[in-house]
Amino acid sequence: MVPEQGDGQGGRPRPGSLTGTDLIGLGVAIAAALAVPAAIGVGVDALSHSSPIGFVIGLAVGIVAACATAFMQFRRYL
């Protein structure tokens, strides 16, 4: 028996399904959403000598941004 296209067993991906490229892109977007605000917070801490306050605030902003990014990416598949 020949597998049909889109069955996930060697055929093309089903329309509307996640591919490896989609997942890699999502991982990069989440990593950037976490890392950029945290790095900005570290920079603010270095300038204002208020260590860990800026980092913690940046990390909190990054967590919210990462959740929003993941939700927006997965919303089309829900």
C-alpha positions, -999 to +999 in steps of 0.1 A: +000+000+000+014+034-010+011+061+017-012+090+008+002+125+007-003+142+040-005+112+062+027+120+081+045+088+069+067+099+041+042+120+022+040+158+021+029+175+054-008+179+058-021+214+050-021+234+082+004+212+101+037+223+116+069+215+098+104+213+112+112+247+098+081+262+116+093+247+148+129+260+144+115+294+136+093+293+167+123+283+189+144+311+176+116+336+181+110+325+217+147+325+224+150+361+211+119+372+230+135+360+262+171+370+255+167+406+242+147+421+271+169+402+296+201+417+279+185+451+280+178+447+317+215+437+323+225+468+304+202+490+325+217+474+357+252+481+345+244+518+339+223+524+370+242+500+394+209+484+404+218+448+399+193+423+396+163+447+393+167+455+356+175+419+348+144+406+367+122+431+350+137+423+316+132+386+322+096+391+332+090+412+300+107+384+280+086+357+295+054+376+286+068+383+251+077+346+246+042+335+257+026+360+233+049+349+205+041+312+210+004+319+212+004+340+180+023+313+162+001+284+174-032+303+170-035+294+134-033+257+143-059+258+171 
